[in-house]
Amino acid sequence: MDTLTACKERNSHRARLRRGPRRAVTLVLALLLSAAASSGAVAQDARCLLDADDAARKAIPPGAAEAEGVHGTVAARDEWTRLAREILAELVGINTTHSTGSNTRAAEAIAGRFLDAGFPATEVEVLAPAPRKGNLVVRYRGTEQECEPLLLLAHLDVVEADAAAWDRDPFSFSDEDGYLYGRGVSDDKDEAAIHITNLLRLHAEGYRPRRDIVLALTSDEEGGSHNGVEWLLAEHPEKLRAAYVVSEGGAGVLVGGERLAHEVQATEKLYQSFELTVSGPGGHSSMPSSDNVLYLAGEMLLALRNVVFPVELNAVTRSFFERSLAITDGELRAAIEELLAEPPEPASVAFLSGIPFYNASMRTTCAPTMIAGGHAENALPQRVVLTVNCRLLPTEDRDSVRARLSAALADGVALEALPHKSVQPGISLQPEVLAVIEQVSRSVWPDVPTMPIMGPGGTDGRFLRERGIPVYGVNGIFIDVEDDRGHAKNERIRARSFDEGLEFLYRLTRALAE
């Protein structure tokens, strides 16, 4: 996924956030209620609607441990912590890259665990559009079949790993000095292992949820031609039908080892790339001229740098900036206050635009990412192609973005929108679900605010939101923004963060299954 990778972009502004004591930020339900009409939620039987307070009360037993007590202090919990790490180790040990790995092998290995635990074979399915691209779907039956299920979603595939660049085998799990290492430990095998463990735990405890709990572990989220969520929605849509989904896309934020915020991805940006083609006659390099297409391509790059899209806050990003006021101070806090004013103060918008994550949260962005041209070192190029990748606000129209880019280009420069599978991602803002997430989060981290965010990157949640199924990217795993290694060499997460995420998602799963 792209979203955790975006933590690196957040470093520049996280360092400016206040590190003193903070109060928990209460969800502004009035704002969320006003946005709920655009959530696209699947219509539910009125009897199945979530009662946030009741659900949280049932999922958070009196005296439940906070973060300081979660980490390996309760014997009953230790059993499941050990199992979660064992499953994570098994998943890391199975290569699930697109080039040489097998998602099917991982799906079948986990299916075996559920069958061994006593899940009916009819409720444990490996569904594959291609031999190496298996998807696992497990259903844990609830007591009220008229209620739409809770879907737990994670992907089994991982990005490629250059073993020569790693200090250890990327496909061998290790637990060293308080960190868990291996390809996928932060994206997304950590969440997969946690969801697997929690479902096995609920089954072992004899827990009967009100609604079905469905676990989907899928393929090709990171790339490839057999995206599991997209394929399941096309071929087996009933498998993913849900009242709401817990998935990747949000995480806890650690700055200097301090828990700063617990982010919940409630929407994400739309992906669209364009190709700009500059053509000319070419010629021999011994006879240069000022109309060299490389010069013109350079001018187009400078023109693109000056394309700035207008600020447009949606319900998610406005809430994000409002909550950020509680954990910022000084010039940054003043700038956010003036951004939220009507109209926004231009100087403050300019200040925030200099911080990549805030800039991406305020507007559609486009960036040149690739250039190709020329055919010989002693020949003037006849053609140069620039690739520009745009990340659109969920309410943005592709045609308007193309028009804005086109207006900045010189005559004769061809602009083509590249084919895409990106869909309109939608916004997930059900106040009762967000209230449950906050209450459960506060049961583990009492002083850490819950922050709805718009993911600057892309996840599989977009396919579900487009179908009207609300998706919440939340996992309770706190990531060091100064040491985020998602998609990088020597990928790792803190062992303590994994353990706390396990407990948080256990409580959240129970609450949302009510």
Salt bridges, closest charged atoms under 4 A:
ASP2 OD2 - ARG391 NH1 3.39
ASP45 OD2 - ARG47 NH2 2.60
ASP54 OD1 - ARG57 NH2 2.83
ASP54 OD2 - LYS58 NZ 3.20
GLU68 OE2 - ARG259 NH1 3.65
GLU68 OE1 - ARG496 NH2 3.05
GLU86 OE2 - ARG113 NH2 2.84
GLU90 OE1 - ARG113 NE 2.81
GLU123 OE2 - ARG141 NE 2.80
GLU125 OE1 - LYS239 NZ 2.69
GLU144 OE1 - ARG210 NE 3.19
GLU148 OE2 - ARG241 NE 2.74
ASP157 OD1 - HIS155 ND1 3.15
ASP175 OD2 - ARG85 NH1 2.72
GLU176 OE1 - ARG168 NH2 3.03
ASP187 OD1 - HIS155 NE2 3.17
ASP187 OD2 - HIS487 NE2 2.79
ASP188 OD2 - HIS155 NE2 3.98
GLU205 OE2 - ARG201 NE 3.00
ASP212 OD2 - ARG139 NH1 3.14
ASP212 OD2 - ARG141 NH1 3.16
ASP220 OD1 - LYS133 NZ 2.79
GLU221 OE1 - HIS155 NE2 3.23
GLU222 OE2 - HIS155 NE2 3.82
GLU222 OE2 - HIS487 NE2 3.28
GLU230 OE1 - LYS421 NZ 3.83
GLU248 OE2 - HIS155 NE2 3.33
GLU258 OE2 - ARG22 NH1 2.67
GLU263 OE1 - ARG10 NH2 3.42
GLU263 OE2 - ARG14 NH2 2.43
GLU268 OE1 - ARG465 NH1 3.40
ASP329 OD2 - ARG18 NE 3.78
GLU337 OE2 - ARG333 NH1 2.52
GLU342 OE2 - ARG318 NH2 3.31
GLU438 OE2 - ARG442 NH1 3.72
ASP480 OD2 - ARG494 NH2 2.69
ASP483 OD1 - ARG485 NE 2.84
ASP483 OD2 - ARG492 NH2 2.82
GLU491 OE1 - ARG183 NH1 2.68
ASP499 OD2 - HIS71 ND1 3.02
ASP499 OD2 - ARG85 NH2 2.75
GLU500 OE2 - ARG259 NH2 2.92
GLU500 OE2 - ARG496 NE 2.89
GLU503 OE1 - ARG77 NE 2.83
GLU503 OE1 - ARG201 NH1 3.57
GLU503 OE2 - ARG507 NE 2.77
GLU514 OE1 - LYS58 NZ 3.68
